[in-house]
Amino acid sequence: MNQFTDAIFKWIFSVGGMKVILPTAGIIIIAVIAKILFDKFLRKVDNAVDEHLVKKDVCPKCGGKLVKRHGKYGDFIGCSNYPKCRYTHDEKKEAEN
């Protein structure tokens, strides 16, 4: 090694070098971890939205998408444009018939 690389090597492992390098590395590590966690969160949200959307059916009243909802009387299919459109469809009643 030459004197320049020796000096850089000594500076990196000195107290002054560590004061600069460690916080920077910590910030990078935190940013990477935050990105990974945020991506996992977005995948879970996308899955929840996909489960919420029942099918590609269209509301017969307004043309909006039909989504699965949960109310005080149980699950039902309702229009995504609620409260403008109040169309609902009960899956249980249809399954019983």
N, C-alpha and C positions, 0 to 999 in steps of 0.2 A: 504494500500500500504506500501511497505517497503521503506527503504531509497534509495535503488538503483533505483527503478522505479520512485520515486519522483525526483531524480537527473536527470534521463533521460527525464522525462516530462518537468522539468524546463529548461533543456538545449534545447529541441526541440523548445520551445516557447520563448527562449531568442534570442537576436540579433545574436549571433554567430550561433545558430542552424538554424535560418531562412536564414542566409547567405549561409549555406550549402544545406538546404532542398529545398528552393524555386528555385534556378537555376537548380537543378537536376530534380525537378518536371516539370519545364518549358521545359527542354530539352526533357523529356519523352513525354510531351503533344505535343510539336512541331513534334516529330518523329511520333507519332500516327496520327496526322492530315496530315502530309506529306504522310504517307502510304495510308490513306483513299483517298486523292486526286489523288495520283499516280495510285491507283487501278481504280478509276473512269476514269482517262485519258486512261488507257490501255483498259478498256471496250469500250470506245468511238472509239479508234483506231481500235480495233477488229471489231466493228460494221461497221466502214467505209470501212475496207478491205473487209468484207463480202458483203457489198453493191457494192463494186467495182468489185468483181468477179461476172460475170453474171451467169455462169453456169459451169458445169463440162466439157463442151465441149472442145474438143482438136483442136488445129490449124491444118487444113488439109495440110499445107506446112511443118511445122517443129515439130508438136507434142506438142507445148507449150500450156499454158492455154489461153483461150480467156477472155479478160476483157473489161469492158465498159470504153470508153474514151470520152473526150470532146475536139473537135477541133474547128477551126474557122468556119466550116460549120455545126456544131452541133454535137450531140452524134453519136457514132459509136462503133462497136465491133472491137477490134484489138488484135493482138497477144501480149502476155506478154514478148516475146523475142525481141521486137523492140529495136534497129534498125537492129539487125541481120535478123529478119524476118519482112517483111512489109505487112503481110496479114491483110486485113481489110474487114469488112462486115457492110453494112449500114442497120440498122433495119428499117428505114423509107421506103426505097425503097422496101423492102420485104413486109412490111405491106400494101403498096399501091397496090401491085400485087395480 
